Amino acid sequence: MSLTVDTRSVENYKTVCYKEKTEEGYPYSDSTYYLAFASMAIGIGKITKKNYGEVYFRHMFLHSMNKTPCPITLQDVKNHIGLETNVAFETRGRWKNRIVDGHMKTLAYYIRKEMNAL
């Protein structure tokens, strides 16, 4: 299944969600592209007035775990209220378990690899 993205409910979506027209069409803005495709990682498919803080929290959590700067701000997320993808919603508990489990497996892999090299 491929990711579907709907920007039509974003206020001022033409200026918020898209760059200037190129030969290929109207490409997504950097923040729209990031929010749409990272929705799979955070387990939230629609940004709303009620959940935009949670959306930002999950992005910040992932970037703090990986010690990388987050490419979006809280204002970016708020500006994208109405952005929708076909990603299924995960409760915070289910999402946390999936993320922590994946991180633990990654760490275990690298530790085993390091031990084998000794």
Helices and strands as residue ranges (DSSP letters): E 5-6, H 13-16, H 30-42, H 52-66, H 74-79, E 84-85, H 92-117
